[in-house]
Amino acid sequence: MRKVIFAEFGGPDVLRLVDAEEPHAGPGHIRVAVRAAGVNPVDWRVREGQILKAHPIELPAGVGLDASGVVDEVGEGVEGIEVGDHVFGEGSSTYAEFAVLSAWARMPEGLTFEEAAGYPSVTETALRVIREVGVRSGQTLLVSGASGGVGSAVLQIARDRGITVIGTAGVANQDYLRSLGALATTYGEGWVERVRALGRVDAALDLAGSGVIRELVDLTGDPLKVLTIADLAAPELGVRFSGVAGSVPDALTEAAGLIARGKLHIPVEQSYTLAEAAAAHIDSQAGHTRGRRVILV
């Protein structure tokens, strides 16, 4: 099978498309014939060797956590899923023609493989950070970096829960944020005053790591009301860093329900082939994504 790997840590140029042995589903896992793989910031952070403590790996290593595809092996002890089912979920080395998943859910009717690959990690993260920051119905949540995959999910899940959301993003994404039900404003000089003009902020999320932690603490009045998934220095200011996934199967089940009810839709901004994995990482690292990037297999 074809698979994207890297044999050394470094930039996008270390990625290689090679012929590799097929993986197989062990107990509690399934294997899928991959139709699409999600591109996440964690993919290139792992490739660069940034987060070895959280994601220890041996080189050479595969790339990718998220995938959608057709089940073709079911491991021992797995129930409720059969060969031929269409699923989306999380696993390892998903930039490949076959991948083993450790968590999955059936794809909601009407969802394409391309779309489905964009949901697993971002919806788990969105559900987790909303829970961890402690924002409730009737309150207002500020989301810095709101137009990407996680931000897109946060805005829609929060709206479904009766939470008002203020989102910051670039000029080109203002209408996109409003289409997801957010009060939108731009980055840049004066952004804190523009946020204050939109209303009181009860809690805040930093999804972009753009150096705004002090301002988010000022806006909420309490570092415990701020959470980041992108700024590793945030704990120095008393702000929590959320990097440990919760129950991925539960998150996927909840996400599938939201999608089926029409309450959650994350657009695919751009798709790539396996041979274009390096280009996908370059674009992901550049930021300013609207929705998701995926690799089609």
C-alpha positions in Angstrom: 0.0 0.0 0.0 1.0 3.7 -0.4 1.7 5.6 2.8 3.2 9.0 3.8 6.1 8.7 6.3 9.0 10.7 7.6 12.4 9.3 8.7 13.7 12.4 10.4 12.2 15.4 12.1 12.0 18.6 10.1 10.1 20.7 7.6 7.5 19.5 5.0 10.3 18.3 2.8 10.9 15.3 5.1 7.6 13.7 4.1 7.9 10.8 1.7 5.2 8.7 -0.1 6.4 5.1 0.0 5.2 1.5 -0.5 4.6 0.0 3.0 3.2 -3.2 4.6 -0.5 -3.0 5.3 -1.5 -2.7 9.0 -4.0 -5.0 10.6 -6.7 -4.5 13.2 -5.8 -5.8 16.6 -8.2 -6.4 19.5 -10.6 -3.5 20.0 -9.7 -1.8 16.7 -10.9 -1.8 13.1 -9.1 -1.3 9.8 -10.4 0.9 7.1 -9.7 1.3 3.4 -9.0 5.1 3.8 -11.0 7.4 1.5 -9.8 10.6 3.1 -7.6 11.8 5.9 -7.9 15.0 7.9 -5.0 17.4 8.1 -4.5 18.8 11.6 -1.9 21.1 13.2 -0.8 18.2 15.4 0.3 16.4 12.3 3.0 18.9 11.5 3.9 19.5 15.1 4.6 15.8 15.4 6.6 15.9 12.1 8.7 18.7 13.5 9.3 16.9 16.9 7.6 19.6 18.9 5.4 17.4 21.1 7.4 14.2 21.7 6.4 14.1 25.4 2.7 13.9 24.4 3.2 11.9 21.2 6.4 9.8 21.6 7.2 8.1 18.2 9.8 5.9 16.7 11.3 6.8 13.3 10.5 6.2 10.5 6.9 7.1 11.4 3.6 7.6 9.6 1.5 10.7 9.6 -2.2 11.5 10.5 -4.8 10.9 13.1 -8.1 11.3 11.4 -9.7 9.3 8.6 -12.9 8.3 6.9 -13.3 5.1 5.0 -14.8 1.7 4.5 -14.3 -1.0 7.2 -12.4 -4.0 5.9 -11.2 -5.6 9.1 -12.8 -5.9 12.6 -10.6 -6.7 15.5 -11.4 -9.1 18.3 -13.9 -7.8 20.8 -15.4 -5.1 18.5 -19.2 -5.2 18.3 -21.7 -3.1 16.4 -19.6 -2.6 13.3 -19.2 -4.8 10.2 -17.0 -5.0 7.2 -18.4 -2.6 4.6 -19.6 0.0 7.0 -18.7 3.6 6.3 -17.1 5.2 9.3 -15.0 8.2 10.4 -12.7 8.3 13.4 -9.2 8.5 14.9 -6.3 6.2 14.6 -2.7 6.4 13.5 -0.8 6.8 10.2 -4.0 7.8 8.4 -2.2 9.3 5.4 -2.3 5.9 3.8 -4.4 3.6 1.7 -5.2 1.5 4.8 -5.3 2.6 8.5 -6.2 1.2 11.9 -8.7 3.2 13.9 -9.0 3.1 17.7 -12.2 5.2 17.8 -14.9 5.6 15.2 -18.6 6.3 14.5 -20.8 5.5 11.5 -20.9 8.3 9.0 -24.2 10.2 9.1 -26.3 9.9 6.0 -25.5 12.4 3.3 -21.9 13.1 4.5 -19.2 12.5 2.0 -15.9 10.8 2.8 -14.1 14.0 2.1 -16.3 16.0 4.6 -16.3 13.2 7.2 -12.5 13.1 7.4 -12.5 16.7 8.7 -14.5 16.1 11.8 -12.9 13.6 14.3 -10.1 15.6 16.0 -11.7 19.0 15.7 -15.1 18.0 17.1 -13.4 16.1 20.0 -11.3 19.2 20.7 -14.3 21.6 20.4 -16.5 19.6 22.8 -13.6 19.2 25.3 -12.6 22.9 25.4 -16.2 24.1 25.8 -16.6 21.7 28.7 -13.2 22.6 30.3 -13.6 26.4 30.1 -16.9 26.0 31.9 -19.1 28.3 29.7 -22.9 27.8 30.1 -26.1 28.6 28.3 -26.8 32.3 28.5 -23.1 33.3 28.8 -20.8 34.7 26.2 -17.7 32.9 24.9 -14.9 34.7 23.0 -13.0 32.6 20.5 -9.7 33.8 19.2 -8.9 32.1 15.9 -12.5 31.2 15.2 -12.5 30.4 11.5 -10.5 27.2 11.4 -11.8 23.7 12.0 -11.9 23.7 15.8 -13.3 27.2 15.8 -16.0 26.3 13.2 -17.1 23.4 15.5 -17.0 25.5 18.7 -19.2 28.2 17.2 -21.9 25.8 16.1 -21.8 23.6 19.2 -22.0 26.7 21.5 -24.9 28.1 19.5 -26.7 24.8 19.8 -26.2 25.1 23.6 -27.5 28.6 23.9 -24.1 30.2 24.3 -23.4 33.6 22.6 -20.1 33.5 20.8 -17.8 36.4 19.8 -15.3 35.3 17.2 -12.1 36.9 15.9 -10.7 36.2 12.5 -9.2 37.9 9.4 -11.2 40.4 7.3 -12.0 37.7 4.7 -13.6 35.4 7.2 -16.0 37.9 8.9 -19.1 36.8 6.9 -18.2 33.2 7.4 -18.2 33.6 11.2 -21.5 35.4 11.0 -23.0 32.6 8.9 -22.1 30.3 11.9 -24.0 32.5 14.3 -21.1 34.4 15.8 -20.6 38.1 16.6 -17.6 38.7 14.4 -14.7 41.1 14.6 -11.2 41.3 13.2 -7.7 40.9 14.6 -5.3 43.8 14.6 -4.9 47.1 16.5 -7.9 47.9 18.6 -9.4 44.4 18.6 -9.8 44.4 22.4 -11.9 47.5 22.2 -14.0 46.1 19.4 -14.7 42.9 21.4 -15.7 45.0 24.5 -18.1 46.9 22.2 -19.8 43.6 21.4 -20.6 42.7 25.0 -19.3 41.2 28.2 -17.0 38.2 27.9 -17.6 35.3 30.4 -15.0 32.9 29.0 -12.4 32.8 26.2 -10.6 30.2 24.1 -7.3 30.7 22.3 -7.3 28.4 19.2 -4.6 30.1 17.2 -1.7 30.8 19.5 -1.3 34.3 18.2 0.0 35.8 21.5 -3.3 37.1 22.9 -3.4 35.4 26.3 -2.9 38.6 28.3 -5.7 40.3 26.5 -8.0 37.3 26.9 -7.3 37.4 30.7 -8.0 41.1 30.8 -11.3 40.6 28.9 -12.6 37.8 31.2 -11.0 39.2 34.4 -9.8 35.7 35.4 -7.1 33.4 34.0 -9.2 30.4 35.0 -11.8 31.6 32.5 -9.3 31.3 29.6 -8.2 28.1 27.9 -5.7 27.6 25.0 -4.9 24.7 22.7 -2.1 26.5 20.9 0.0 28.7 23.3 2.5 26.5 25.2 3.6 29.5 27.3 0.0 30.2 28.6 0.5 28.4 31.9 3.1 31.0 32.9 0.1 33.5 33.0 -2.1 31.1 34.9 -4.0 29.9 31.8 -4.7 26.3 31.3 -3.4 24.4 28.2 -5.8 21.7 27.0 -4.0 19.0 25.1 -5.3 15.7 26.5 -8.2 14.2 24.6 -11.3 13.0 26.5 -13.5 10.1 25.3 -13.1 10.2 21.6 -15.8 7.5 20.9 -18.3 9.6 22.9 -17.3 12.8 21.1 -17.7 11.1 17.7 -21.1 9.8 18.6 -22.2 13.3 19.7 -20.7 14.9 16.6 -22.6 12.4 14.4 -25.8 13.4 16.1 -25.2 17.1 15.6 -24.4 16.5 11.9 -27.5 14.4 11.4 -29.6 17.1 13.0 -28.1 19.8 10.8 -26.5 21.6 13.7 -22.9 21.0 12.7 -21.2 21.5 9.3 -17.5 22.1 8.7 -16.7 22.9 5.1 -13.6 21.5 3.4 -11.5 24.4 2.2 -9.0 22.4 0.2 -8.2 18.8 -0.6 -4.9 17.2 -1.6 -3.6 13.8 -2.9 -1.2 11.6 -0.8 1.6 12.9 -3.0 0.7 16.5 -2.0 1.0 15.9 1.8 3.9 18.3 2.1 1.8 21.1 0.4 -1.1 20.3 2.8 1.3 20.8 5.8 2.7 24.1 4.3 -0.9 25.4 3.9 -1.9 24.3 7.4 1.1 25.9 9.0 0.3 29.2 7.2 -3.0 29.3 9.0 -6.1 31.4 8.0 -8.0 28.2 7.2 -11.7 28.4 6.7 -13.0 25.0 7.8 -10.8 22.0 7.0 -8.1 20.6 4.8 -8.1 16.9 3.9 -6.1 14.4 1.9 -8.1 12.3 -0.6 -6.9 8.7 -1.0 
